Structure formats: C-alpha cells, structure tokens
C-alpha cells in the first residue's frame, strides 16, 4: 500500500469526488452552489492558492464545475476498458471537448517553474504564477489534473461500481476492488441478496 500521493493526485481526485452518493440512492453535488465551492476550497488551504480568503461567485462556480466535467470525462477515459463511474455513464463529455476545457482552464494563469531543494527529498520543480499574476483557482485545479493524468498514479485509477457508489479511487493493492470498506460490504450484501432471490 502506498503511504502518500502527490498534491496533484489529491487535488484531482478531490475535485472529481465532489460528486458523490448521498446515501439515499442519488448523487449529491458538493459544488451545488457558490457556498459549497467556498467551503470546499477553504478546506484545502494547504494546497490551493489563497484558499483562506476565497469566496466563490456564480462565475467561478461555473468554471470549476465545467472543469470537473472535463476531469471526470478524462477519468472515465483513463479507466477504459472498464466502464466509467455510474454518475458519469450517461453524461460524459467527448474526450476532445474535455481536453479542450482542461487545457484552456490550465492556461488561465501564466506560470513559471520554480526549483525547490529540500535536503530530505532533493530538488523538485513546482510552478507558480508569473510575476504580477494571481493564481486562478480553475487554473490551479486544471494543472493538478494534468499532473495527475500525465503521471504514474493514473495507472492506478479505477471507477467503483459497488451499489450506490459513484467514486473514482486509486488501487493500492493488486486485489483491491473497492474504494473503501463500506463499498465492499455493500457489494457483498447485494450479491448475497441476489443469490437468495434467484434461489427462490
């Protein structure tokens, strides 16, 4: 099992997982309104620019939701030939449109590479807004999604198809089939009930 994932991987997954099962058979959207986006961003002060001061409006909400649709479409593309998350199956963007949205969002803030050198981990390159530019939330999220989709963690991405689950997750173990134990339990219970129903 891997102990940590990259910042890009975490942000990309967090964005995709703002669509989730509500516990009652439906999908809920954590980004249903500007207040939801504000709360989501402020919960990520360690990884998002100026998160503690962020206040969403309808324009920012629309931009992030459009980006999320692109990210989920590309996640569905990445898990092929397996099916996408049930939340996406009927409303996926075409891959070229998803790529266009992702790349346009990433370009909203010009960035420059910056070299960091931690004695424990060695040199690493990160990107920051070009001088005189404020980092745009949608651009930061798009760059994280690009980093994840182009990186090695993408090969571990899976869509979960347990009853009432619409999540994408990273497979940590060769036998792992579930995003979390509760999903595995629901799938086992569903299989048990189906066997009993068929038996008569």
QUITA-V195288 format. One record per pair of residues at least 4 apart in sequence whose C-alpha atoms are under 6 Angstrom apart, sorted by the first residue. I is the first residue (numbers start at 0). J is the second residue. D is the distance in whole Angstrom. If there is no record, write none. Layout:
i->I j->J d->D
i->I j->J d->D
//
This chain:
i->0 j->171 d->5
i->0 j->172 d->6
i->7 j->143 d->4
i->7 j->146 d->6
i->7 j->147 d->6
i->8 j->147 d->5
i->9 j->13 d->6
i->11 j->143 d->6
i->11 j->144 d->5
i->12 j->16 d->6
i->15 j->71 d->6
i->17 j->28 d->6
i->17 j->29 d->5
i->18 j->27 d->6
i->18 j->28 d->5
i->19 j->26 d->5
i->19 j->27 d->5
i->19 j->165 d->6
i->20 j->25 d->6
i->20 j->26 d->4
i->20 j->27 d->6
i->20 j->164 d->6
i->21 j->25 d->6
i->21 j->26 d->5
i->21 j->27 d->5
i->24 j->163 d->6
i->29 j->35 d->6
i->30 j->35 d->5
i->30 j->36 d->5
i->33 j->55 d->5
i->33 j->56 d->5
i->33 j->60 d->6
i->37 j->54 d->5
i->37 j->55 d->5
i->40 j->50 d->6
i->41 j->50 d->5
i->41 j->51 d->5
i->43 j->47 d->6
i->44 j->50 d->5
i->44 j->51 d->6
i->55 j->59 d->6
i->63 j->137 d->6
i->69 j->97 d->4
i->72 j->91 d->5
i->72 j->92 d->6
i->75 j->83 d->5
i->78 j->157 d->6
i->83 j->88 d->6
i->83 j->158 d->6
i->84 j->158 d->5
i->84 j->165 d->5
i->85 j->165 d->6
i->86 j->165 d->5
i->87 j->91 d->6
i->92 j->97 d->6
i->99 j->103 d->6
i->101 j->141 d->6
i->104 j->137 d->6
i->104 j->138 d->5
i->104 j->141 d->6
i->105 j->138 d->4
i->105 j->141 d->5
i->105 j->142 d->5
i->107 j->138 d->5
i->108 j->134 d->6
i->108 j->135 d->6
i->109 j->128 d->6
i->109 j->129 d->6
i->110 j->126 d->6
i->110 j->127 d->5
i->110 j->128 d->4
i->110 j->129 d->5
i->111 j->126 d->5
i->111 j->127 d->6
i->111 j->129 d->5
i->112 j->125 d->6
i->112 j->126 d->4
i->113 j->124 d->6
i->113 j->125 d->5
i->113 j->126 d->6
i->114 j->123 d->6
i->114 j->124 d->5
i->115 j->122 d->6
i->115 j->123 d->5
i->116 j->121 d->5
i->116 j->122 d->4
i->117 j->121 d->5
i->128 j->132 d->6
i->128 j->134 d->6
i->145 j->149 d->6
i->146 j->150 d->6
i->148 j->153 d->5
i->155 j->169 d->5
i->155 j->170 d->5
i->156 j->168 d->6
i->156 j->169 d->5
i->157 j->167 d->6
i->157 j->168 d->5
i->158 j->167 d->4
i->159 j->166 d->6
i->161 j->182 d->6
i->161 j->186 d->5
i->168 j->178 d->5
i->177 j->182 d->6
i->177 j->183 d->6
//
